[in-house]
Amino acid sequence: MNTAGLLAEAFDRVGEAVHAAVEGLAPDDLNARLDEGANSISWLVWHLTRVQDDHIADASGTAQIWLTEGWADRFGLPLDATDTGYGHSADEVAAVRVDSTEPLLGYFDAVQERTLDFVAGLEGHGLDRIVDEGWSPPVTLGVRLISVVAEDLQHAGQAAFVRGVLERA
């Protein structure tokens, strides 16, 4: 398996986990929080998608789909359009609400398509390119992509956990 195939496999697994956590849920379940400090499925999937969109756009030199394809308007959240959810308070988490699975999965699928197109052209040494000098050591493209996969899988797993609790309740 080459580099591009390995990355595509990793991001495909993110997609499977996101869809499994979201598909078929009613708005009340998507927006439910197990307690006042917990994240909802809506917030978790919105956040993981915002991070992936932000990081892939930065790495590929393109604009975020959230901003260019009208997703910020479709969601209509009371947040800054550049917000990705990092450091959100409980009130900000509560503000991320959806009326159906469509915006969550539609936005995720659009970002996923861009991501898979981007990673399809990557080769080994291309992953050594520095994409963020704000860290020590500076972050390479390879490290950034693995960070996105890891965070996305963690949040998709959290969403699946919330779904499981809600289905048992």
C-alpha positions in Angstrom: 0.0 0.0 0.0 1.3 3.4 -0.9 1.1 6.6 1.2 -2.0 7.9 -0.5 -3.8 4.6 0.0 -2.9 4.4 3.7 -4.2 7.9 4.3 -7.4 7.2 2.3 -8.0 4.1 4.4 -7.6 6.0 7.6 -10.0 8.8 6.5 -12.4 6.2 5.2 -12.6 4.7 8.6 -13.4 8.2 10.0 -16.3 8.4 7.6 -17.6 5.0 8.5 -17.5 5.9 12.2 -19.2 9.3 11.7 -22.0 7.8 9.6 -22.5 5.0 12.1 -22.8 7.5 15.0 -25.2 9.8 13.2 -27.5 8.0 10.7 -31.1 7.5 11.7 -31.0 9.8 14.7 -33.8 12.2 15.5 -32.9 15.9 16.3 -33.5 15.4 20.0 -30.9 12.6 20.1 -28.4 14.5 17.9 -28.6 17.5 20.3 -28.9 15.6 23.6 -26.2 16.2 26.2 -25.7 13.5 28.9 -25.1 16.3 31.4 -24.7 20.0 31.2 -20.9 19.8 30.7 -21.0 17.0 28.0 -20.8 17.3 24.3 -23.7 16.4 22.0 -23.4 14.3 18.9 -24.2 17.4 16.9 -21.3 19.3 18.5 -18.9 16.4 18.3 -19.5 15.8 14.5 -19.6 19.5 13.7 -16.3 20.0 15.6 -14.4 17.1 14.1 -15.6 18.2 10.6 -14.6 21.8 11.2 -11.1 20.8 12.3 -10.7 18.5 9.3 -12.0 21.3 7.0 -9.7 23.9 8.6 -6.6 21.7 8.5 -7.0 20.2 5.0 -7.8 23.7 3.6 -4.6 25.1 5.2 -2.5 22.1 4.0 -3.8 22.2 0.5 -3.9 26.0 0.1 -7.6 26.2 -0.4 -10.5 27.9 1.4 -12.6 26.1 3.9 -15.7 24.4 2.5 -17.6 25.8 5.6 -17.0 29.3 4.3 -17.1 28.8 0.5 -20.0 26.3 0.0 -22.5 27.9 2.3 -22.3 25.5 5.2 -21.9 28.2 7.8 -25.2 29.8 6.5 -27.0 26.4 6.5 -26.1 25.7 10.0 -26.9 29.2 11.2 -24.9 28.9 14.4 -24.5 31.9 16.7 -20.7 31.5 16.4 -18.0 33.3 14.5 -17.8 31.8 11.0 -14.1 30.8 11.6 -14.9 29.0 14.9 -13.9 25.3 14.9 -14.9 24.5 18.5 -11.6 24.5 20.2 -12.0 25.6 23.8 -15.8 25.8 23.7 -17.6 26.5 26.9 -20.7 24.5 27.9 -22.9 27.3 26.5 -21.1 27.3 23.1 -21.4 23.5 22.9 -25.1 23.9 23.6 -25.4 26.5 20.8 -24.4 23.9 18.2 -27.8 22.3 17.3 -29.2 20.8 14.2 -32.7 19.9 13.0 -31.7 16.7 11.2 -28.8 14.6 10.2 -28.6 16.3 6.8 -26.3 19.2 7.7 -24.0 17.1 9.8 -23.5 14.4 7.2 -23.7 16.7 4.2 -21.0 19.0 5.5 -18.9 16.0 6.7 -19.2 14.2 3.3 -18.2 17.4 1.4 -15.1 17.8 3.6 -14.4 14.1 3.3 -14.5 14.3 -0.5 -12.0 17.2 -0.5 -9.8 15.3 2.0 -9.7 12.2 -0.1 -8.9 14.2 -3.2 -6.0 15.9 -1.4 -4.5 12.8 0.1 -4.8 10.9 -3.3 -1.9 12.9 -4.6 0.5 12.6 -1.7 3.8 10.8 -1.8 6.2 9.9 1.0 8.5 12.9 1.1 5.6 15.3 0.6 4.6 14.5 4.1 7.8 16.1 5.4 6.6 19.6 4.4 6.3 21.9 7.4 2.7 23.1 7.7 2.8 24.8 11.1 5.8 26.5 12.6 3.9 27.5 15.8 5.0 24.3 17.5 8.4 22.9 18.6 9.2 20.9 16.7 7.4 22.4 13.7 4.4 20.3 12.5 4.9 18.4 9.2 2.0 17.5 6.9 2.2 13.9 7.9 2.0 14.7 11.6 -0.9 17.1 10.9 -2.9 14.4 8.9 -2.4 11.8 11.6 -3.5 14.3 14.2 -6.7 14.9 12.3 -7.4 11.2 11.9 -6.7 10.6 15.6 -8.9 13.5 16.8 -11.7 12.6 14.4 -11.8 9.0 15.5 -11.8 10.0 19.1 -14.8 12.4 18.6 -16.6 9.9 16.4 -16.2 7.3 19.1 -17.5 9.7 21.7 -20.5 10.3 19.5 -21.1 6.6 19.2 -20.9 6.3 23.0 -23.5 9.0 23.4 -25.7 7.3 20.8 -25.4 4.0 22.7 -26.3 5.6 26.0 -29.3 7.3 24.5 -30.5 4.1 22.8 -30.3 2.2 26.1 -32.2 4.9 28.0 
